[in-house]
């Protein structure tokens, strides 16, 4: 069977499944905690969820307690898979040049399959919630989301011949993320109402089985691994870490400074953006919005439109603006949206929050492309391994910080976390300014890469 080099279907199916899973898990855990805390069945009608807005009512205090417990549980569960996720992402993605890119794709999909099968069983049999901790640990051992993203971006970059192609292809992958995530979020509410949690998790599992089949039997690899020699575990780990070490050690001072500043900018912006947006579901379930699953899906659909607009803006602005200016615009766009979300107390206003934040995803593909531009082809695996590890560390840290912050402030000002998120953007903006005024110049990219190429040839 002839293999094809089209990874986009894998990305689309995985992200669609993930976008179905994320709000599904949050709402399932919220309902379980509600039932265990109140000893009553969670009520969800056709328009709004069961939600008390009268602050003097005992039910209002109870739902605040449920909000706090749900946020803290999400934080603890996320932390339980942190260490294995970081280790596996680093090893799998950075070894892509030696053992191929497909392993970084198929293992996370396998982990997601196990994850959703277990959730389906948990929903059907009402298994205790503490079993989530070993489940997330197992998912982390398979690499989880960051390993998949690192492998997918490295796979796409391998197929690019020019620097401009890298920006467009990385942005195209992010567009697929946005489209499939919005579609999954939109229909998640209808699926939950139609077939319930158990069968929705089962449908997601079926999608992952399709993905595993495609990656294993239909997808070709961008890396030839026929000459790859088996190594001991000790030698393999040594090569893995030495590859990233050499990336920084052998680079010139200008290149090393640029890489560090770009990675720090990427990490701090991802921290504040991921932390803020991950609270949307809990915030929308809370008073005074009191959204149900369908309304939450509508919100995801609006976010999809924002992702499409952001991609179009990226494609058009790339012709006229330098990369770094587009990152500035995306961060400022997110700040405005986060500030609006903090004071969104009506359904209409919460939908409108997505409009000024249409460019919030633009900085991520731009920063990835900027990092990819200044490293050699054989260093792509190392740089994307660094990005993948930072994504895991940042995602886990952001989840812990923002869920804890939300749990502590939900009783007196639920929107405080969004204000904090917007204010924290001063950090990536400052790092970006340092980069612009010290070491980053578009016209010097070729010089930086050529310098390293000449040094490498001289050493050989």
Secondary structure, DSSP 8 states (H G I E B T S, - for coil): ---B---HHHHHHHHHHHHHHHHHHHHHHHHHHHHHHHSS---B-SSBBS----TTSHHHHHHHHHHHHHHHHHHHHHHHTHHHHHHHHHHHHHTHHHH-SHHHHHHHHHHHHHHHHHHHHHHHHT--GGGHHHHHHHHHHTTHHHHHHHHHHHHHHHT--SHHHHHHHHHHHHHHHHHHHHHHHHHHHHHHHHHHHHHHHHHHHHHHHHHHHHHHHTB--SS--TT-----HHHHHHHHHHHHHHHHHSS-HHHHHHHHHHHHHHHHHHHHHHHHHTTHHHHHHSTTT-B-HHHHHHHHHHHHHHHHHHHHHHHHHTTTS-HHHHHHHHHHHHHHHHHHHHT--SHHHHHHHHHHTTTTTHHHHHHHHHHHHTS-GGGHHHHHHHHHHHHHHHHHHHHHHHHHHHHHHTTT-TTHHHHHHHHHHHHHHHHHHHHHHHT--GGGHHHHHHHHHHHHHHH-
